[in-house]
Amino acid sequence: MNTAGTIDRPLTNDPKKQAPMKPSTSEPAGSATPDFTPSGATGSRQNRTREMQLIPEALARAHMHDRLHEAARERRAVRLATAQRMQRRAERASMRARRALAMAVMQ
């Protein structure tokens, strides 16, 4: 089933591959302004399309950047917690050693 596309749903979205518009028979020839497409319009449309296609990539890059920074913050937090735990353990060992020394001196 090979049906022709409509204005709302063309067969292709590429303007260069679409069929050219035919002049209407109900309008007198030359009544409308002549077809004029500035050269910049096609280029800006293509750039906009390229930018739109790159948006998900930029979004993924920003997401990964945030995830990497979050992981680095989490690693720093884990290292800090580990260092604090080791410091408390060292302080308890120091207090035990002082108590043991005091007990040895007292006897």
Buried (B, 14 or more C-beta within 10 A) or exposed (E): EEEEEEEEEBEEEEEEEEEEEEEEEEEEEEEEEEEEEEEEEEEEEEEEEEEEEEEEEEEEEEEEEEEEEEEEEEEEEEEEEEEEEEEEEEEEEEEEEEEEEEEEEEE
